[in-house]
Amino acid sequence: MASRDRRRLVLYSGGQEPRNRLIHESLLALALRRRAGDARGEIRMTYVPFTHEGAGAFFKRFERRYAPFGATRFECLPPDLPGLERPGKLRRATLAALRASDVVYLSGGNTFHFLHHLRRSGMLEALRRFALRGGVVAGLSAGGILMTPDIGLAGYPPFDRDEDEIGLSQRDRRALGLVGFDFFPHYRRSSRLREALLRYSRRSTRPLYACRDGSGIVVEQDRFTAHGEVWLFDRGRVRRLGDPG
């Protein structure tokens, strides 16, 4: 596997908050640094929704959100399009478009459904190679969870989880593995949720970062930056990172 020191990753809790402006700026700055010296002067952003159903409206919102930050070309690549699960012209064109991107953005949605179709379409492994070669990958909610070693946390806690409509085995829950920590989006001030994450952290070998909406994490090579309200849960203890608001 390629060295991880080329990673350029952004994990969002919620992408529509005004406070995310600094994270949006960081995301496009990563792309610009990757493109340094390229005479084309454009930033190609690819939106990967968790499903093709209703994706058009979200894609238009995505374009409106990132154009003011310097993105110039946009493409939408749903992983569950009929026919994409088998080798052929559609799959080849989809993977070529992904590789040609400067930024690949993984949307929110049902994490189990998303992972299943990314794997079936061949996009999961293509994404991993893209990221490890220095491509910029951003993930919102489920998309952020997909950057971790596995998506087990998507099904936890029982009172606040995605439903596994696919019925994935433990083996099939392995994700991109681009970071060595777990990610919990949409965190809120709740004693019940806090205790659930503390319990999870006591039996986990990985640190867990929980973010409120409007907050997120930027990873560039070996540098980790927490934006906004981010909590670290580790071996039964919790502490707050980042800025107060």
N, C-alpha and C positions, 0 to 999 in steps of 0.2 A: 504494500500500500504506500502511496505517496506520502511525503511528510506533511503533517498538519500545519506547519508554520506558514502555509500560503492561504489559509482560510480567511474569508471575508464574509461574515455572517451577521444577520440582524434578526433578532427574535422579538416580535411584538406581542404584547398582551391584547391590546385593542387598537385597531388602525385608524379609527375615525375621530379620536379625541384631538382637540386643538393642541394639547400639550405634546402631541407626537411630532410637532414640527422639527424639533431638534433631532429626533431619530430619523425623520425623512431626510434631513440635510446630511446626516451621517451616512445614510444609505447611498445617496447619490455621490457623496465625496469618495466612498469606497470604489464606486464604479469609475469615477474620474481618475483616481490614482491607478487603477488597473489599466486604464486606457491611455496613460501618459505616453506621449510621443506618437499616438495614432492620429494621422492627419484627417480622418473622416469627421471627427468632431461631433459624433452623435452617440447617444446612449440608448441602447435597445433593451427594453424591459419586457419580459415575458410573464404573463399572468397565468398561473396554473390553478384553476378552481377545483374544488373537491368533486364536483359533478358538473356535467354540461348543462343540466336542467336549470334554467334561470340564470345562467352565467353571464348572458349578454349585458344585463343591467349593472351587475357588479363590475364587469370589465369597463364599462363606460365611466363608472364612478372612479375606478382605479386610474384611468387615463387622466381624468380631471384632477385627481389628487396629486399625481406626480409630474405632470407637465410643468407646473410652476417651479419645480425644483431642478429642472434641466433635462428630464427625459424627453427624447425626441421621436422614438419609434416604439410602438406597442403591438404585442401579439398575445392571443389567448390560446392556450393549449390544454383543453380538458383531457384528463387521463382515462376517462371512461367512455369515450366516443365508440360507438359500435364499429367493430373491425380493428380497433387498435390493439386488441389483445393477441393478435397473431401477426407474424412477420408479413411484410408487404409494403406497398407504396406509401400508404398512410402512415405506418409506423416509421419508415425511413425518413419521410418528410418532417414528421413531428420531432424526432430525435435530432435531425439536422438543425431545425429551427431552435431547439433548446440549446444546442452547442454553440450556435451563433450569437446567443444573447450576451449582454453585459450583466444584466440582473435577472435572476429568476425569482419570482415571488409566489410563494405557496400560500393559498388562501386559508381561511378558517372553514369549519364544517365538521362533519363526522370523521374523526381521526381514523377509525377502523375502515370505513368505506374508502377514504382517501388513500391509505397505505396499500390496501388490497389492489386498487386500480393502478396506482403508480407502479407496483411490482408487475402486474399482469401486462402492462403496456411497454415495459422495458425502460420506463422513465426513471425508476428509482435508482438503478445502477448508473444510468447516464447522468443523473443529478449528482450522485456521489463523486463520479469522476470529474464533473464540471467544477464542483466545489473544491476538491483537493488539488485541482490545477490552478486555483486562484479565482475562479468565477464567483461573482457575488450572489449569495442566496439569502433571501429574506423569507420569513415565515410568520404568519399571523395566527395566533392561537393554535389550532391543530397543525398549521404549517410549522410553527416553532417546535411543537412536540416532535414532529417528524425529524428534526435535526438531531435528536437525542439518540442514545443507543437502542431504546425500544419504547413502545407506546403504552407500556403498562399503566402509567399515570393517567392516561386518558380515561381509563375505567375506574378511577378512584378520585374521591371517596364515593361510596354508594349513593349518597344523597346529592352528588354534583358531578355527574360523569356522562361521557358519551355511551350510547348503547352499541354493543357489538352486534350489529345486524348481520354481519358477514359470518361470524363464528370462527374467527381466526385462532389458530393454534398458538401456543407460546412461541414456537419457532417463527411463525409468520408475523409475529408482532415486532420482530427486529426491524429497526428503522435505519436512517441514514448514518447514524453514528459519527456525526461531525463534531460533536462536543462530548465531554466526559461527565456531563451533569444532567439532571432532570429539570424540566421546565413546566411550571404550573401557571397558566394564564388566568386572567379574570379574578385574581385574588381580591378578597374584600375583608374588611375588619369584622370577623366573626369568630367567637371563641370556639364554636363547634368545628369550623374549618381549620382553625389554627391547631387544635388538638389532633385532628385527623392527619394533618401534614407532619406534625411532630411524631405521631405513631409511625407513619410511613418512613420517616427519616431514621428512626431507631433500627429498622430492619434493612435499610438500604446501604449499599456500599458507596453510593454516589451522593454528592451534594445536590440539593434541590433548591432552585431559585423560583420564587413565586412573585409575580408582577401584577400590580393593579393596572386597569385599563388606563392608557395614556403613558404607560411606562414600558421599558424594554431593555434589551441587552444587545450590545454590539461587540463582536469578537473580530479582531483583526490580527492575524498571525497569533502571537502569544499574549496579546493585550486584550483585557476584558474590561468593558465599561458598562456600568449600570446607569440607566437614565430613569429618573423619576423614582417611584416608590417600589423598591425591590427588596424582598426578604430572603435571607439564606437560612434554610433548614438543613441541619447537619448533625447526625448522630444524637437526635433528641434535644437539640438546642436550636434557638432561632435568634437572629439578629438582623437589624435593618441596614440596608446599604443605600447608596445613592443620595439624591437630594431630597429635601423635605417637600417638594411639590413641583 
